[in-house]
Amino acid sequence: MEWGRFPGFVSLGEREGSEGRSWEIQDQLEREERKRGTIVVTKPPSPTVVTMRTTPPRASHVDARRVGWCQRRGNTHRRGTGQPMKHQMRVETEATRGNQYLEESLLRADALPLAVLSDSYKAGHFEQYPPAKCISAYGEFRRGFQRDKHDTRVVYYGMRYAINALVGRKWTIEDVTKAEQFFNMHRAPDQSPYPWPKELFLKIVHEHDGYFPVKIEAMPEGTCGHIHLPIYQITAEGEFSRLCTYLETLLTQVWYPTTVATLARRCKDVIEAGFEKSADGGKENPLVGSRLHDFGFRGCTCVEQSVIGGCAHLLNFDGTDTMSAAFYAQFVLNNGNPVASSIPATEHSVMTAWDTEKQALETMIEHYGDGIYACVMDSYDYVRAIEEILPSVAKKKVSKGGFLVLRPDSGDPTEAVLQGLHAAEKCFGVDINSKGYKVPRGCGVIQGDGVDLEAIRKILDAVMEDGFSAQAVAFGMGGGLLQRVNRDTMSFATKLNRIVYADGRERDVMKAPLTDPEKYSLPGLLAVKRVDGIPTVFPKAEVQNEDNLLRVVYDHGPVDGVWDDFSTLKSRVQEEWHALPKNYDAISQELKDLIRKVSPHTKV
């Protein structure tokens, strides 16, 4: 069994003034636990076995009176002896024996104390900031996707999860207690106490109903704009000004869903261009939404990533095999209305389980032949499978009237797709659409191996060059969609932008490094309004409240009614993305003037 503070584990206290947690915190923690019905040992019916280990240097003394009957190195100490023991103890009861929940739950963010959901150096910043009445900071993307200077558009997404699942959680005494145990041994090199704002954290619990006392503004989810727009702005006042950037670590993680959403949208641009050239209906063809399928779940680092990244993909497409994201988008974000779908499909294990691939294909036709279904074709010999085995089941497939999707999964992606399309043409024939391109009858190809943005572009170009319509091929994208991105893909950062000092003096703040001019930040309180329909950032004083796209989504606690459903977001992305120029300077002239005033050497 592991160590920690979970149901079934005794509270271990410390006398006031020692290096561990105080009796005041301990007593309140135990009162809360009694209300929840969790276990606090006072006088067990029989001697309770206590497993003990020596703590690291500088750990707290533990008073045996707090844990009842104890067994220690063969000696029994009864409650009330007053003998301190320099050991950390875990009391094992019937309720805790065999309980494996602790180890697993620690891997979930909501099982960690909120105080440690930040970078270590943030804990000491409350002592480093100058005395202030108010401090503000904001977050922005500083570069286009993969440094693209010709297309700097961004799909902003991810604040709802950051606010509702993380920032909006209520702090508890237990959070502060766990943080105290941690910070008491966190400073290098000797595991001594690390500076942390204990008193401020306690005030969050006692005086602010457990909610972090800041205000956060953000642009509506699904808004499309360009780089340098503030995706959020956070303001803290009074003594909590010193904690303005404590939440930066959590808020900065919106880089991930925004980057995935932007990548998926750029993939859709390539697919739409192919449809415009070679498919009936062009980009309005309903098949466009199913042409990029999310294959990324198994490559994610955790379930949470699959949900966040998978939902970002679904802003642009309807197809996914990441059921965690499809479920979350439907039932948490979209009032139960479906957002995504998939089709029955084989894997290599299914194909190789049969004596022959023909048997596997016939089974799929029997079960799903009147709908859309997919078969992986390269378990042994891809060319033989599509040139010999596929023709042998063609009659049965046609009799069912459904749509078969061939999936190559190895070899050169472009070559494999073209081979599959030629095999489909030979087996089932083709129709010529209004734009003069071939569309295989009742059959297509999905390429899910080695797919990224450039691979999609290359394959579609080759498909159309060979006379086939772009609608004849779909793509499955896993690692290229949900894994091969990072914070530097679009250079996301959070920086201070304004401070009101304790003496009332106001100052607009910006970062302006001579060694990397691209990393300059924006000074002063910010607002975003549309100029000719395009989101543009201004000094806040220049924008009327009703025109400001930055809306309050958290104000000393969650704010009701600020989030749109997922269908609204999808429509917003589709409408706004096409209305934007690919490249645009989103910094207003008024803000440029302020930048030059604050930092004359910065070129904007």
N, C-alpha and C positions, 0 to 999 in steps of 0.2 A: 504493500500500500504506500501511497505517496504522501507528501507533506503538504499541508495547506489549511485553509479555513473554509470548510464545506460542511454540509449537514453530516452529523455524526462525529465531528472532530471537536475536541474540547477547546475552550478559549484559554489562552495562556497569557496572563497579565504581567504587570511590572509596576513596581512602586513609583510614585510621582518623583520626578527628578533624576531617575536613572536613565540608561541609554535606550531602553525599549519604549513601548507605547505606554501611555499614562493610564492610571486607574480610571480617570474620567472617560476616556475613549472606551476602555475595556468594559466598564459598567454599562454604558449606553449600548454598546454592541451586544452584550448579553441580554439586555432588555428587548432589543429588536429580535434576537434569536428566539427568545421565549414566545414572543407573539407569533412567530412563524412556525413554532413547534419543532425547531431544530434542537439538537442535543447540547446541553451544557451540564456537565457532571457536577453535582454538589455532594450527594451522599449515595453512592451506589448500593444496591442491596447486598452485594458481595464484593470482595476486593477486585478492583478492575486492573487488568493487565496494562501496563504502560510500557510502550516501546520507546527507547531513548537513544539519542545520539548527541555527541558533543557538537555545539554550534561553532561556526567560524569565529575568528578573533573579533572581539568587541561586541559580541552578541549579548543579549540581555540575560540577567539573572531571572529565574522563574521561581515564584513562591509556591511551595508545595501545597499550601493551604487552599489554593484556588482549584485544585484538581482532585481533592478527596483522597481515597486510599491509593497508595502508590507502592510499587515494588522497584527497588533500586539496588542493583548489585547485591541482591540477596537480603537487603535490609528493608523492612516495611516501615514506612513513615505514615502515621495517621494524620488526618486532617487536623489542623490546629497546632502542629508541632512548631511551626515557624521556621523550619530549616530550609534556607534558600539552596537551590541546586543550579549550578551553572551548566544546565543542559536544556535542550529543547525537547519537549515530550509530545507524543501523540497517544491519546487514550483510545483504545480499541474496545468497542462494545459490540453487542450482537448486531446493532444496526449498521456497523461499518465493516464487519468481516466480509471479505469477498467483494467489497464495493470497488469497482474499477472505474467509476464515473469520473473521478478527479483527474486522472491522467488525460482522459479524452477531452474533458470539458476545458482544460487549460489551453487547448488548441483553438478555442473559439474566442473571438474578440470580446464577446459579452461576458466571458468568465474572468476577464482580467480587470483589475482596478483601473478606473478611468484615468487616474493620475499618472499611470505609466504608459498611456497611449500617446506618447510624445517622444521626442529625442531627449537624451540625457541632459544635454546642455541647456535645454529649455527650463529645466527645473531650477537652475540657478539664476535665470535672467531677472527674476523679481528683485534681486539685490543689485543688478547691474544697470537697469534702466534709471534715468534721472527721475526725480519726483515730478509727477504729472497729474493733471486733471483729466486728460483724455488722450488716448492714443488710437490711431487707426492704421490698418494694413490692408492690402488687397492682393489678389492672385491673378496672373495673366500668362498667356502663351506668347513667347517672344519670337518664335520662328514658325514658318510653315512646315507641313508634314515632311520629314526627312530633308529639311533645309530648302524646300521648294520655294523659290522666290517668285515664280510665275503664277502660282495658285496658293494663296495664303488663307483660304477659307477654313473655317472651323465649325464643327457641330458641337455646341456646348451641352454637356449632359453629365449627370452624376451627383448633383447637390442634394437631391431628395434623399438618396441613401445615406450620404454623409451626415445630413442633419438628423433624420429620423432614427437611424440605427446607431449612430455614434455620438455626435455632439449633443443630441437631444435626450440622451440617457440621464436619469437622475443619479447624482452622486449620493453615496451613503457613508455612514460612519465606517462601515466595513471597508469601503474603498480607501478611506484615509488610513485606516488601521493597517491594511495590507501595504499601502504605500510607505507608511512609517517603517514597517519591518524591512522593506526593500531598501529604502534610502539610507537606513542606518548602517548598511554594509556595502554601499555602492561606490564609494570614492576610492580611486586608485592612489597609491599602489597597495595599500594595506587594508582594503575593505572597511574604511572608516566612514563616518556619517557624511553624506553628500548634502549640499545645501538644497533645500526645497521649501516651498511656501506653505508649510503646515497650517499656520493660522488662517491664511486665505482659503485654503481648501476646507477647513472646518467651517468657515463662514458661509461657504457655498452650501453646505449641508444645513446649518442652523438658521441662516438668515435669508437664503434665496431658494428655499424649498428643494434644494439639491440640484438646481439648474445653474449651469455656468453663466454668470451675469455679463453677457456681451450681446451686442446686436449684430446680426449678419444680414447683409443684402446680397442678392444674387439675381442673375438674369434668368428668365423663364427657361425651364428645361426644354431642350430641342431648338433653342434659338440658334440661328446660323449667322455668323459674323466673320470677322477677320482677326488676325493676331493683334495683340496689344490692347484688346478690350478687357476690362476687369471682369472676370467670371464671378468673383465675389468680393465683398468689402466688409471687414470686421472692425467694430469699434468697441472699445472698453473704456469705462469711466471710473473716476475716483481711485480708490486703492487698488481696484482690479485692473487699472490701466497697465500695471506691470505684467499682467497675464494676457495682454492682447494677442501675442503671437504664440501662446501655449498651444492653441488649437491648430497651428499651422500644419503640423505633421499630418493630422487627420484630413484637414481641408485640402491640402495639396494632393491627396490621393485621387481627387477628381481628374487628375491628368489621365488616369487609365481609361475610364469609360469615355471621356471626351476624345482621346486619341483613337480608341477602337471605333467609336461612332464616325469619326472623321475618315479613318481608313476605309471602313465599309462603304461610306458615301462616295469616296473616290473610286472604289471598285465599281460602284453602281454607275458612275459617270462613264466608265469604259464600256460597261455592258449596254447602257442606254445608247451610246454612240454606235455600237455594233448593231443594235436593233433598228436605230434610225436608218442605217445604211442598207440593211438586208432583211428586215422582218416587216410583215404587214402590221400597220398600226404604229410602227416606230417605237419610241420610248413609252408610249401609252399602252403598248401591248401588255395585257395582264400577266404574261409569263415573266416579265422583267423581275417582279418581286420574288420569284422562286429560283432565280439563276445563281445566287450565291448562298450556299447552305453552310451553316455553322457545324463544323466537325471538331471543335476545339475542346470539348469538355474533358476528355481523358488527358489532355496535355496541360491542364490547369494545375496550379500549385495547390488549390483548395476549392471546395464547393463555392465559397463566397466569390472567388474570382470568376468562376463559371457563370454565376448569376449576374454579376456586375458587367462583365465583358459581353456575355451572351445577350443581355438586354440592350446593350449599346448597339450591337449588330442588328437587333430586331427593329431599331428605329428606321432601318433602311430596307430590310428584306423580311420575307414571311417564312422562310424555310430554316429549320434548325433541327439538329439531333441533340442539342443541349437542353434536355427536358427541364433541368433545374431552372434555367432562364425562362423557358416558355411558360412554365407553371407560375413562376414569380411574376412575370409580366402580366399574365392573365388575371390571377386572383389577388395579387397585392396592388398592382399598378393600374389595372384596367377593369375593375368592377366585375370580374368574372367573365368578361367578353374575350373570346379567343384572339390571340395575337399571332401565333405561329403554328405550323403543322409540319408533318413529315410523311414518309411513305414506307411500306414494308421493304426490307432490303436484306440481302444475305451478307455474311462476312466470310472470311476464308475458312474459319472453323466449321461453318455450316457446309460450305462447298466440299471441303475435304472429308467431312463425316460420311458422305455417301460414297459408294463404290465408284461411281462415275459422276462427272459434272453434269452429264445429261440428266441423270436422275434428280439432281439438285434443281436444275432448271425446270424440269417437268413438275416438280413439287411446288415451286413458286407459281408456275402457270396455273396449276390446279387450285391453289389457295387464293391467289390474288390476280389472276389473269384478266378479270373484267375491270381492273382499275390500273393505277400507276404503281409499278414496283421496280426494284433494281437488283441486279445480280453482278457481283464482282467476278471478273472473268480471267484473272491471271494467276490462279492458284498453282497451275503447273506450266501451261504453255498458252499464252494469251493469243497468239496468232492462230494456233490450232483451234482454240475454243471459239473464236469468232468466225473462222473460215470453215470449220467442219462440224463442230457440235451445235452452234447456233442454227445452221440450216436444217439440222436434223429435228429441231423442235419448232421450226418456223410455222408449220401447218397448224400445230396445236395452239401456238401463241395467237395466230391470226384468228382462229375460230373463237377464241375468247373475247377478242375485240378490245383488249386493254392496251396499255402503253408500257413497253419494256425499256428500262434505262440500263445501258451497258456501262460497267465501271472498270476501267483499267486502273491498276494500282502500282505499276512499276514501269521501268523503261523511260524513254524520253517522253515527257508529257504531251508535247505537240504531235509527235509521231503517233503516239498511242491513240489520241483523240481522232486523228484523221483515219487511222486504220479501223477504228470502231464505226465511224460514219460510213466508210466505204462498205464495210460488212453489212451495215443496216440497209444501205441502198441496194445491195445485191440480194439480200434476203426478202426485203419487204417493199422495195421500190421507193420512189420519191415523188413529191409534187413540186411544181415550180410556182413560187408565190408571185405576187404582183410586181415585185422588184427584181424578178429574174433569178432568185436563189433557190437552191434545192432544200426541201424539208422532208426528211425521211418519214415514211408512214408508220405511225404507231411505235416509233423507236427513237431513242436519242442516246447521248453519251454524257456521263458526268465524270469529270476529272477531279479527283480528290487527293492526289499525291503531288507534292512539290509545288503547291499553288500559293502564289502571292500576287500582289498588284501587277507586277511586270509580266508574270506568267500568264495571267488572264489576258492582258493586252496582246501578248505574243501569240497565244493560242487562237484568240478570236480573229486576229489578222490572218493567220494561216488558214483557218476554217473558211473565212469569206473569200480568200484568194483561191481556194479550191472549189469555190462555187456553192458552198453550203451556207444556209442562213445562220445567223448567230443564235437563233432560238433552238437550234439542233443540239446545242451543248450547254451544260450547266457545270457549276464548279462547287466543290466542297473544300472548305478552307479551315484548317485547324490551327497549327502553330503559327502560321502566317497571319492569322486573324487575332487570336487572343494572347499569344505569347511573345512574338517577335516585335514588341514595342517597349519603350521605356520612357521615363520622364524627359529625357533629352530628345526624344523623337520630335517633339514640338517645343522643347525648352520651356517647361512650366516652372514658375517661381512665385513665391509670396514675399512681398517686401513692405516695410513701413512706408507710409506716405504722408502722415500728418501727426503732430504732437502739440498739445497745449500744456505748457509747463505749469508747475505749481504756482508760479507767480503771475500766471495769466498770459504770459507771452506765447504767441502762436507761431508755429514754424511748419512750412511745407518741406517734406523730407523726400530725398530721392537718392538712389545709388547711381554712381556714375564712374565706373572704373576706367581709367585710361588704358589699362592693359587689355580690355575687351569691351569696346564701345557698344556692342550689340546687347550687353547685359545691363544697360541703363534701365532704371525703373521710373515710374510716373509720380510726380509730386502732387500733394494736396488731396483733399477729398474729391472723389470722382463720381461722375454720373454718365450714363449712356443714353443717348437719344438718336432717333433715326434722322438722317439727312438724306433726302431723296430716297427714303426707304432703307438706307444702309446704316446699321448701328455704328455710331461714332462716339468716342469718349471725349468728355468735356470736363473742365473744372465744375464741381457740383453747383457752385453759385450761378453758373450760366444756364442751368436747366431747371425748368419748372417740374415740380414733383410729379404731375400727371404725365409728363413726357419721359420721365426717367425709367429706363428698362430695368434698372436695378431695384428689385422689390424686396421688402423685408420678409425673410423666411424664418427668422429666429430672433426673438427679442426677449432676453432673459428667460427663455423657455420656448417650446415649440409654438408656432403660429398656425391657427386653423385656416383651412381654405386656400392655401397658397399653391397647391400642386394640381396640375392638370392630369387627366387620365392619359394612358399610354397611346390610345388612338389619336388623341389631340396632338400629342408630341410627334407621332409619325407624319401626320398631315402637315404640321408646322415645318418639319425638316424638308419634306418634299417641296413645299411651296416656297420657303425662304431660300433654300440653297440655289435653286434655279434663278431666283431674282437677283442674286449677288453677282457683281463682277468677280472674276477669278482673283484679281489682285486689287487692293484698295488700301490707301493710307487711312487707318481708322482713328488717327490722332488729330483732333481738331486744331485749327490755327490758334484758338485761345489757349489750349493746353500747351502747344508748342511754344508760345510766348512765355508761359510760366516756366517751362523747362529751361529755356535760355536764361531766364532771370535767376533761377535757382542754381543752374550749372552751365555757365557760359561756354564751356568747352565741349558740351554734348551737342552732336549734330543730329537733328531730327528733320 
